[in-house]
């Protein structure tokens, strides 16, 4: 079972919460002219796996600006969002999709097809803070 902070971070990974909701767990993420700044005083972290990234990719793939902002989080805030992508073709495809999305390049259709395969019953958007269904793995 995820605690409240982990749930909020996972929901950001899944695209169910916008990135600015990092402030709900007292993480400040701001862009500066030199790049970005992260203040994570509580040292919170969540691991994002291949299926987690697939969910977020499916959530945002039709909204390029939101997709870019979401994908950039994984590059800018690795101390909060640790990627744990499988070391195989699936993991490589998801990692490449993140890199393309963060850099304004189009996401490969193969990555979207894989995401649909990994998350066949794309979950409905839950209400913020709504518990996961008992048979759902986080």
N, C-alpha and C positions, 0 to 999 in steps of 0.2 A: 504494500500500500504506500502510495506516495504521500509525503507530508504536504502541507499547504504551499510552501515555497517551491518544492519540486514540481508540484502540479502546475503552478503558474509558469515555471520555466518550460516544462514539457508542452504546455498549451501554446507558448510562443513558438517552440520548435515546430509544432504541428500546424501552425498558422491559425489557431483558434483564438489567439490574442495578438494584438499588434505589438511590435517591439517596444513602444513607449511604456508598456505595462511592466517593463523591468523596474520602473520606479515603485511599483507595488511591493517589491521585495527589497527595496532600498538600494537598488543598483542604479547608479547614474551613468548614463551613456550619452556623451555629447560629442558632436563633431567640432573640431577646431580647424584653424587654417593649416595646422601641421598634421592633421589626420583626425584622430579621435582621442577621447579620454574616457576611461572607465574607472569608476570608484565602486568597488565591490567590498565594502568594509566588513560584511558578514561572511565573506569568502564562500559564497554559494556556487555550486557547480551542478550541472546535469549532463549526463552522457546522451548523445544523440546517435542512434544507430541508423542503419540503412533504411529500415521501415519508417522510422521517425522522419527522416529527410524526405522519403517518398510522399508521406502524408502532407508535409508542408509544401512540397513541389506541386502536388495536385491542387492544393488549396489556392496557390497564388499564380499558377502558370498562365492564367488568362488576364492577369493584371501586372503588366511589366514593371511599373514603378514600385508596387508593393513587393513583387518578387525580388527586385534588386535590393531593396532595403532589407528584406528578410535574409537573403543569401549573404549580404555583406556582414551581417551579425556574426556568422561563423568564422569569417576572416578577422574581424575587428575585436571580437570578444571571446577568444579561445579559453580564457580563464573561467568563463561562465558556461560556455557551450563546448564541451569536449566531443569531438567527432570520433565515433568508433565504427567506422565503415568497414565492412568485411573486406578482406584482402583477396578479392576475386573480381571477376568481371562486373558483378552487380555493384560492389562497393566503388570500383573505379568509375563506373558510369554515373553513379550518384555524386561522387566527388567532382567529376567533370561538369555535371549539370550545375552544381553550386558555383563552380568557378565561372562558368559561362554566364549564369544569371547575375553574379556580382559584377561582372565586367561588361554588361550590356550586350553580350553575344546571345544569339538565340539558343534556347535549350534544345538539345538533340531530341528528335522524335523518339529515338530508341530509349532515351532516359524516361520520357513520359510513358511509353509503353511498358517499361519495366516497373515504373511507379504504379501503374494501373494493375499490373500483375501482382505486385507485392501487397497492395491494398485494394483487393478486388471489390469489396463492399465498402466503398469510400464512406467514412463515417459522417453522419449528419453533424452539423456544427452544434456543439453543446452550448447550453447557457453557461456563462462565465462561472466557474467554480462548481459546476454540476459534477457530481461524482461519476467516475467511470462505471460502466455496467459491470456487474460482478464477474462475468465471464470474459471480460476484456483484459488483455495483458497490457501493461504500460510500456 
